[in-house]
């Protein structure tokens, strides 16, 4: 849970403070400090259970193409990157594109010829890597069922190519079309929304 600096000043002795960060929300001219709290202090002494699965280093990085989204709008520009570490909730994205915290991304896993290997999925940049300028932590925000199954398979050591869940989702698409065309046009794919 994130709270503002003014709220934090009023409840400092009543909460368990985890971390702070500077952010610049829409419509705010200057960056503000927000505080992450994980529980209630004092007589209640209750903390939130934080389940953060460890990131698994992938034997081979997954190439991706992504676009930055703003509300329901997506930019026309796309960038290349690769997923290097993965968990069921988040992943590390390596890319030459500088990204800010809380940036929303629309992402597709691709092969060397820009053939999409699955439907698009969504994530939110949560942090830049402390020791590498081009690596970002991204939290999954919505995963179509086939991508969710592929992530689970990768975490169990199955190669992406061996994942039957992606075989019927393949299509050829240029990175520019990533923004406006889903891989399976006209198909509704259930998604796991992650918050």
Secondary structure, DSSP 8 states (H G I E B T S, - for coil): -EEEHHHHHHHGGGEEEEEEEEE--TT-SS-EEEEEEEEE-TTS-EE--------EEEEEEEEEEEEEEETTEE-S--EEEEEEEE-SSEEEEE-SS---TT-EEEEEEB-TT-EE-S--EEEEEEEE-SS-TTEEEEEEEEEEHHHHHHHHHHHTT--TTT-HHHHTT-EE--GGGGGT--SSTT----EEE--
